[in-house]
Amino acid sequence: MEKDLVLTLMFRDYCSLCHKMRDALQPYQQQYGFALEVVDVDADAALEEKYNELVPVLLWGDREICHWFLDEALLRAFLAENSETA
C-alpha cells in the first residue's frame, strides 16, 4: 500500500453536529479503511479562528470535503478517487 488515507475532522466536544458527523463516518471507515484524526478546534486559537462557525469540517489535508453535515455523495466520490479499496 502506498500510503494510508487520513481524513481530519475539525471537532468541538459540545457540538452535536460534530458528534453526528463522527458517528456517520464510522461505516465509511470500516468500508474504506481510512484513518480519522479528530481535532478539537478550541485547543488551537488559529484553528478556532479559521473553522469557528464551520465545524464540523471534514478535511483531507487542506482540502475541505464537507462541513456542518456529512455529504455522503461527496465523501463517496472522494473515497472512490482516493482509496485503494473502492
N, CA, C and O atoms as a MOPAC input file, in Angstrom:
PM7 MOZYME 1SCF
protein

 N      0.84900 1    -1.18100 1     0.00000 1
 C      0.00000 1     0.00000 1     0.00000 1
 C      0.89200 1     1.24100 1     0.00000 1
 O      1.84200 1     1.32600 1     0.77700 1
 N      0.58300 1     2.20100 1    -0.87200 1
 C      1.41300 1     3.40200 1    -0.98000 1
 C      1.42700 1     4.19700 1     0.32300 1
 O      2.46300 1     4.31800 1     0.97700 1
 N      0.27600 1     4.73300 1     0.68900 1
 C      0.17500 1     5.44700 1     1.96100 1
 C     -1.26100 1     5.35400 1     2.44600 1
 O     -2.19200 1     5.21400 1     1.65300 1
 N     -1.42500 1     5.43300 1     3.74000 1
 C     -2.75700 1     5.33700 1     4.30800 1
 C     -3.49500 1     6.65300 1     4.14100 1
 O     -2.91500 1     7.73100 1     4.27200 1
 N     -4.76200 1     6.54600 1     3.85500 1
 C     -5.61400 1     7.71800 1     3.71400 1
 C     -6.02300 1     8.19800 1     5.10500 1
 O     -6.56900 1     7.43500 1     5.90100 1
 N     -5.75400 1     9.46500 1     5.38400 1
 C     -6.09800 1    10.05900 1     6.67900 1
 C     -6.99000 1    11.26500 1     6.43300 1
 O     -6.60500 1    12.19900 1     5.73000 1
 N     -8.17700 1    11.24100 1     7.01200 1
 C     -9.08200 1    12.38200 1     6.97000 1
 C     -9.06600 1    13.04200 1     8.34300 1
 O     -8.82700 1    12.38800 1     9.35800 1
 N     -9.32200 1    14.33300 1     8.35800 1
 C     -9.31800 1    15.10200 1     9.60500 1
 C    -10.70400 1    15.68300 1     9.82800 1
 O    -11.30800 1    16.25300 1     8.91900 1
 N    -11.19500 1    15.53100 1    11.04300 1
 C    -12.47800 1    16.10300 1    11.42800 1
 C    -12.22400 1    17.21900 1    12.43100 1
 O    -11.77000 1    16.97500 1    13.54900 1
 N    -12.52000 1    18.44000 1    12.02000 1
 C    -12.44800 1    19.57700 1    12.93900 1
 C    -13.69700 1    19.50300 1    13.80800 1
 O    -14.81600 1    19.46200 1    13.29500 1
 N    -13.50500 1    19.48500 1    15.11300 1
 C    -14.49700 1    18.98900 1    16.06300 1
 C    -14.56300 1    19.89300 1    17.28200 1
 O    -13.58700 1    20.55200 1    17.63900 1
 N    -15.71600 1    19.91100 1    17.90800 1
 C    -15.89200 1    20.50300 1    19.24200 1
 C    -16.64700 1    19.49600 1    20.08000 1
 O    -17.63000 1    18.91500 1    19.62100 1
 N    -16.20200 1    19.28600 1    21.29400 1
 C    -16.81200 1    18.27500 1    22.14500 1
 C    -18.28200 1    18.57300 1    22.42600 1
 O    -19.08800 1    17.64700 1    22.51700 1
 N    -18.64600 1    19.84300 1    22.56500 1
 C    -20.02600 1    20.20400 1    22.91000 1
 C    -20.92200 1    20.36400 1    21.68600 1
 O    -22.07600 1    20.77000 1    21.82300 1
 N    -20.42100 1    20.05900 1    20.50600 1
 C    -21.13300 1    20.27500 1    19.24800 1
 C    -21.85700 1    19.00000 1    18.82300 1
 O    -21.21400 1    18.00200 1    18.49700 1
 N    -23.19100 1    19.02500 1    18.82500 1
 C    -23.94400 1    17.81900 1    18.45600 1
 C    -23.74700 1    17.45500 1    16.99000 1
 O    -23.72000 1    16.27300 1    16.64900 1
 N    -23.60900 1    18.45500 1    16.11400 1
 C    -23.35100 1    18.15900 1    14.70300 1
 C    -22.00600 1    17.44800 1    14.53200 1
 O    -21.86400 1    16.57500 1    13.67500 1
 N    -21.03400 1    17.82100 1    15.34200 1
 C    -19.71200 1    17.18400 1    15.28800 1
 C    -19.81800 1    15.70300 1    15.63500 1
 O    -19.24400 1    14.85400 1    14.95200 1
 N    -20.55300 1    15.39900 1    16.69900 1
 C    -20.72300 1    14.01000 1    17.11700 1
 C    -21.47700 1    13.22000 1    16.05100 1
 O    -21.14600 1    12.06700 1    15.77600 1
 N    -22.49400 1    13.84500 1    15.45100 1
 C    -23.25600 1    13.16000 1    14.40100 1
 C    -22.36900 1    12.84900 1    13.19600 1
 O    -22.44700 1    11.75700 1    12.63400 1
 N    -21.51900 1    13.81200 1    12.79400 1
 C    -20.65400 1    13.55600 1    11.64800 1
 C    -19.64100 1    12.46500 1    11.97700 1
 O    -19.40500 1    11.57500 1    11.16100 1
 N    -19.04600 1    12.52500 1    13.15700 1
 C    -18.07500 1    11.49200 1    13.54100 1
 C    -18.71700 1    10.11100 1    13.51600 1
 O    -18.12300 1     9.15600 1    13.01500 1
 N    -19.93100 1    10.00400 1    14.05500 1
 C    -20.61900 1     8.71300 1    14.07200 1
 C    -20.98500 1     8.25900 1    12.66100 1
 O    -20.88400 1     7.07300 1    12.34800 1
 N    -21.40600 1     9.18900 1    11.80900 1
 C    -21.78700 1     8.84800 1    10.43500 1
 C    -20.58900 1     8.39200 1     9.60300 1
 O    -20.75600 1     7.68600 1     8.60900 1
 N    -19.38600 1     8.79300 1    10.00500 1
 C    -18.18300 1     8.40400 1     9.27400 1
 C    -17.75400 1     6.96500 1     9.56300 1
 O    -17.02000 1     6.37700 1     8.76900 1
 N    -18.19100 1     6.39400 1    10.66800 1
 C    -17.72600 1     5.06200 1    11.07800 1
 C    -17.95500 1     3.97800 1    10.02300 1
 O    -17.03000 1     3.21400 1     9.74800 1
 N    -19.14600 1     3.87500 1     9.41800 1
 C    -19.31300 1     2.83400 1     8.39500 1
 C    -18.37600 1     3.02800 1     7.19900 1
 O    -17.91600 1     2.05400 1     6.60400 1
 N    -18.09900 1     4.27200 1     6.85400 1
 C    -17.17500 1     4.55000 1     5.74800 1
 C    -15.74500 1     4.16700 1     6.12400 1
 O    -14.98900 1     3.67000 1     5.28900 1
 N    -15.38100 1     4.40100 1     7.38000 1
 C    -14.05300 1     3.98500 1     7.85500 1
 C    -13.90700 1     2.47600 1     7.75200 1
 O    -12.87200 1     1.97300 1     7.31600 1
 N    -14.94300 1     1.76000 1     8.15300 1
 C    -14.88300 1     0.29700 1     8.10000 1
 C    -14.78500 1    -0.18300 1     6.65700 1
 O    -14.03100 1    -1.11000 1     6.36000 1
 N    -15.54300 1     0.44300 1     5.75800 1
 C    -15.54800 1     0.00500 1     4.36700 1
 C    -14.26200 1     0.36800 1     3.62700 1
 O    -13.72000 1    -0.44400 1     2.87700 1
 N    -13.77500 1     1.60200 1     3.84400 1
 C    -12.63900 1     2.09000 1     3.06400 1
 C    -11.30900 1     2.04700 1     3.81400 1
 O    -10.24900 1     2.17900 1     3.20400 1
 N    -11.36000 1     1.86400 1     5.13100 1
 C    -10.13500 1     1.70500 1     5.90500 1
 C     -9.31600 1     2.96300 1     6.10000 1
 O     -8.11200 1     2.87300 1     6.33900 1
 N     -9.92900 1     4.13800 1     6.00600 1
 C     -9.16700 1     5.36700 1     6.24500 1
 C     -9.07000 1     5.65100 1     7.73800 1
 O     -9.90400 1     5.21100 1     8.52800 1
 N     -8.03900 1     6.39100 1     8.10100 1
 C     -7.87900 1     6.83200 1     9.48200 1
 C     -8.60400 1     8.16600 1     9.65200 1
 O     -8.67500 1     8.96600 1     8.71900 1
 N     -9.12900 1     8.39200 1    10.82400 1
 C     -9.81200 1     9.65100 1    11.11700 1
 C     -9.11700 1    10.32400 1    12.28600 1
 O     -9.07300 1     9.79100 1    13.39500 1
 N     -8.58000 1    11.49400 1    12.02200 1
 C     -7.96300 1    12.30200 1    13.07400 1
 C     -8.99100 1    13.32800 1    13.51200 1
 O     -9.45200 1    14.13400 1    12.70400 1
 N     -9.34900 1    13.30300 1    14.78000 1
 C    -10.32600 1    14.24900 1    15.32500 1
 C     -9.55600 1    15.34600 1    16.04600 1
 O     -8.79900 1    15.07600 1    16.97900 1
 N     -9.75600 1    16.60000 1    15.60200 1
 C     -9.00600 1    17.72900 1    16.13700 1
 C     -9.96600 1    18.70000 1    16.82000 1
 O    -10.92800 1    19.16600 1    16.20900 1
 N     -9.70100 1    19.00000 1    18.07800 1
 C    -10.50000 1    19.97100 1    18.83800 1
 C    -10.07600 1    21.37900 1    18.42400 1
 O     -8.98300 1    21.83100 1    18.76500 1
 N    -10.94400 1    22.06500 1    17.69100 1
 C    -10.57300 1    23.40000 1    17.20100 1
 C    -10.37800 1    24.39300 1    18.33400 1
 O     -9.64000 1    25.36700 1    18.18100 1
 N    -11.02500 1    24.16500 1    19.46700 1
 C    -10.90700 1    25.09800 1    20.58200 1
 C     -9.56300 1    24.99000 1    21.30300 1
 O     -9.23900 1    25.83700 1    22.13500 1
 N     -8.78300 1    23.96000 1    20.99100 1
 C     -7.47100 1    23.79300 1    21.62400 1
 C     -6.38700 1    24.59800 1    20.91200 1
 O     -5.25400 1    24.66400 1    21.39000 1
 N     -6.71900 1    25.20800 1    19.77900 1
 C     -5.74500 1    25.95800 1    18.99400 1
 C     -6.40900 1    27.22500 1    18.47600 1
 O     -7.36200 1    27.15300 1    17.70000 1
 N     -5.91900 1    28.37200 1    18.89500 1
 C     -6.54500 1    29.65300 1    18.54100 1
 C     -6.63000 1    29.86200 1    17.02800 1
 O     -7.62000 1    30.39800 1    16.53000 1
 N     -5.60200 1    29.44500 1    16.30000 1
 C     -5.61300 1    29.61400 1    14.84200 1
 C     -6.69300 1    28.74800 1    14.20200 1
 O     -7.39700 1    29.19600 1    13.29600 1
 N     -6.82200 1    27.51600 1    14.67000 1
 C     -7.86500 1    26.63600 1    14.13400 1
 C     -9.24800 1    27.13300 1    14.51500 1
 O    -10.17900 1    27.07000 1    13.71200 1
 N     -9.38300 1    27.62800 1    15.74100 1
 C    -10.67000 1    28.15600 1    16.18500 1
 C    -11.08400 1    29.32800 1    15.30700 1
 O    -12.24700 1    29.43700 1    14.92100 1
 N    -10.14100 1    30.19900 1    14.99400 1
 C    -10.44600 1    31.35400 1    14.15300 1
 C    -10.81800 1    30.91400 1    12.72900 1
 O    -11.75100 1    31.45100 1    12.13100 1
 N    -10.09100 1    29.94700 1    12.20200 1
 C    -10.31100 1    29.50500 1    10.81800 1
 C    -11.62200 1    28.72600 1    10.64700 1
 O    -12.32900 1    28.92200 1     9.65800 1
 N    -11.95000 1    27.84600 1    11.60100 1
 C    -13.07800 1    26.93500 1    11.44300 1
 C    -14.25800 1    27.23000 1    12.37100 1
 O    -15.21700 1    26.45900 1    12.39600 1
 N    -14.21200 1    28.30500 1    13.11900 1
 C    -15.16300 1    28.58600 1    14.18700 1
 C    -16.61800 1    28.25700 1    13.85300 1
 O    -17.22400 1    27.41600 1    14.51600 1
 N    -17.18100 1    28.90100 1    12.84700 1
 C    -18.60000 1    28.71600 1    12.53300 1
 C    -18.85200 1    27.57600 1    11.55100 1
 O    -20.00700 1    27.29400 1    11.23200 1
 N    -17.80900 1    26.91700 1    11.06700 1
 C    -17.97900 1    25.85700 1    10.07700 1
 C    -18.04100 1    24.46400 1    10.68100 1
 O    -18.52700 1    23.53900 1    10.02900 1
 N    -17.55800 1    24.28700 1    11.91900 1
 C    -17.46700 1    22.94100 1    12.48600 1
 C    -18.83100 1    22.27400 1    12.53100 1
 O    -19.84500 1    22.93200 1    12.76400 1
 N    -18.85300 1    20.98000 1    12.31000 1
 C    -17.73100 1    20.12000 1    11.97000 1
 C    -17.28800 1    20.29800 1    10.51800 1
 O    -18.09600 1    20.56700 1     9.62900 1
 N    -15.99500 1    20.14100 1    10.30800 1
 C    -15.42200 1    20.22500 1     8.95800 1
 C    -14.61400 1    18.95400 1     8.72500 1
 O    -13.76900 1    18.58000 1     9.53900 1
 N    -14.88600 1    18.29900 1     7.60400 1
 C    -14.14300 1    17.10600 1     7.22100 1
 C    -13.13500 1    17.49100 1     6.15200 1
 O    -13.48900 1    18.05300 1     5.11600 1
 N    -11.87500 1    17.17900 1     6.42100 1
 C    -10.78600 1    17.58900 1     5.53300 1
 C     -9.94100 1    16.40100 1     5.10800 1
 O     -9.85500 1    15.38600 1     5.80000 1
 N     -9.32800 1    16.56200 1     3.95700 1
 C     -8.22800 1    15.70900 1     3.52800 1
 C     -7.08100 1    16.66400 1     3.28100 1
 O     -7.06600 1    17.38000 1     2.28000 1
 N     -6.11800 1    16.67800 1     4.19000 1
 C     -5.07800 1    17.69900 1     4.13500 1
 C     -5.73400 1    19.06000 1     4.29600 1
 O     -6.43600 1    19.30000 1     5.27800 1
 N     -5.51200 1    19.95100 1     3.33800 1
 C     -6.13900 1    21.27700 1     3.36500 1
 C     -7.42200 1    21.32800 1     2.55500 1
 O     -8.08500 1    22.36500 1     2.50900 1
 N     -7.77700 1    20.23100 1     1.92200 1
 C     -8.96700 1    20.19000 1     1.05800 1
 C    -10.20700 1    19.85500 1     1.87900 1
 O    -10.27600 1    18.80700 1     2.52100 1
 N    -11.19000 1    20.76600 1     1.84900 1
 C    -12.44300 1    20.51800 1     2.56500 1
 C    -13.31400 1    19.57800 1     1.75000 1
 O    -13.54800 1    19.80000 1     0.56200 1
 N    -13.78600 1    18.53600 1     2.39600 1
 C    -14.72500 1    17.61200 1     1.76600 1
 C    -16.15000 1    18.08300 1     2.02900 1
 O    -16.97600 1    18.11300 1     1.11700 1
 N    -16.44000 1    18.45300 1     3.27800 1
 C    -17.75900 1    18.98600 1     3.61700 1
 C    -17.70200 1    19.61700 1     5.00700 1
 O    -16.75200 1    19.41000 1     5.76200 1
 N    -18.73500 1    20.38800 1     5.32600 1
 C    -18.84200 1    20.93700 1     6.68100 1
 C    -20.31300 1    20.94700 1     7.10800 1
 O    -21.21400 1    20.82400 1     6.27800 1
 N    -20.53300 1    21.09400 1     8.38700 1
 C    -21.83100 1    21.07600 1     9.06300 1
 C    -22.48200 1    19.70200 1     9.06100 1
 O    -22.81600 1    19.17900 1    10.12300 1
 N    -22.67000 1    19.10500 1     7.87700 1
 C    -23.28800 1    17.78700 1     7.76400 1
 C    -22.45200 1    16.92900 1     6.83100 1
 O    -21.80900 1    17.43900 1     5.91400 1
 N    -22.46100 1    15.63500 1     7.06600 1
 C    -21.72800 1    14.72400 1     6.18800 1
 C    -22.43600 1    14.65200 1     4.83900 1
 O    -23.57800 1    14.20100 1     4.74700 1
 N    -21.75100 1    15.09600 1     3.80800 1
 C    -22.26800 1    14.99400 1     2.44700 1
 C    -21.80500 1    13.63600 1     1.92400 1
 O    -20.68600 1    13.49200 1     1.43100 1
 N    -22.67900 1    12.65600 1     2.03900 1
 C    -22.29100 1    11.28400 1     1.72500 1
 C    -21.92400 1    11.10800 1     0.25600 1
 O    -21.02300 1    10.33100 1    -0.06200 1
 N    -22.60200 1    11.81200 1    -0.63800 1
 C    -22.28500 1    11.70200 1    -2.06500 1
 C    -20.87700 1    12.22800 1    -2.33900 1
 O    -20.11400 1    11.59900 1    -3.07200 1
 N    -20.52800 1    13.38000 1    -1.75400 1
 C    -19.17700 1    13.91600 1    -1.92800 1
 C    -18.12900 1    13.00900 1    -1.29700 1
 O    -17.05500 1    12.80400 1    -1.86400 1
 N    -18.43800 1    12.47000 1    -0.13400 1
 C    -17.48900 1    11.57700 1     0.53000 1
 C    -17.26000 1    10.31700 1    -0.29700 1
 O    -16.12100 1     9.89200 1    -0.48800 1
 N    -18.33900 1     9.72400 1    -0.78400 1
 C    -18.19100 1     8.51100 1    -1.61400 1
 C    -17.36900 1     8.80300 1    -2.86500 1
 O    -16.50500 1     8.01000 1    -3.23700 1
 N    -17.63100 1     9.93300 1    -3.51400 1
 C    -16.86700 1    10.30600 1    -4.71500 1
 C    -15.39300 1    10.50200 1    -4.36600 1
 O    -14.51200 1    10.03900 1    -5.09000 1
 N    -15.13200 1    11.18400 1    -3.26000 1
 C    -13.75600 1    11.40000 1    -2.82100 1
 C    -13.06800 1    10.06400 1    -2.55000 1
 O    -11.94900 1     9.83200 1    -3.00700 1
 N    -13.73700 1     9.19300 1    -1.80900 1
 C    -13.13300 1     7.91400 1    -1.45800 1
 C    -12.90800 1     7.04200 1    -2.68200 1
 O    -11.90800 1     6.32700 1    -2.75500 1
 N    -13.81400 1     7.08800 1    -3.63500 1
 C    -13.63900 1     6.30700 1    -4.85800 1
 C    -12.39700 1     6.77700 1    -5.61900 1
 O    -11.69000 1     5.96800 1    -6.22000 1
 N    -12.13800 1     8.07500 1    -5.58900 1
 C    -10.96200 1     8.63800 1    -6.26700 1
 C     -9.65800 1     8.36000 1    -5.52000 1
 O     -8.61300 1     8.15300 1    -6.13700 1
 N     -9.72700 1     8.35700 1    -4.19600 1
 C     -8.50300 1     8.38400 1    -3.39400 1
 C     -8.23100 1     7.15000 1    -2.56200 1
 O     -7.23200 1     7.09300 1    -1.84500 1
 N     -9.09000 1     6.17700 1    -2.64300 1
 C     -8.90600 1     4.97500 1    -1.82800 1
 C     -8.54400 1     3.79200 1    -2.70600 1
 O     -9.01600 1     3.66900 1    -3.83600 1
 N     -7.70400 1     2.92700 1    -2.16900 1
 C     -7.32000 1     1.72500 1    -2.91300 1
 C     -8.39100 1     0.64800 1    -2.81200 1
 O     -8.39300 1    -0.30500 1    -3.59100 1
 N     -9.31000 1     0.80100 1    -1.84300 1
 C    -10.34600 1    -0.20200 1    -1.63500 1
 C    -11.69700 1     0.36400 1    -2.02800 1
 O    -12.58200 1     0.49300 1    -1.18200 1
 N    -11.86800 1     0.69700 1    -3.27500 1
 C    -13.12800 1     1.30600 1    -3.73500 1
 C    -14.20000 1     0.27800 1    -3.93800 1
 O    -15.31900 1     0.61900 1    -4.32200 1

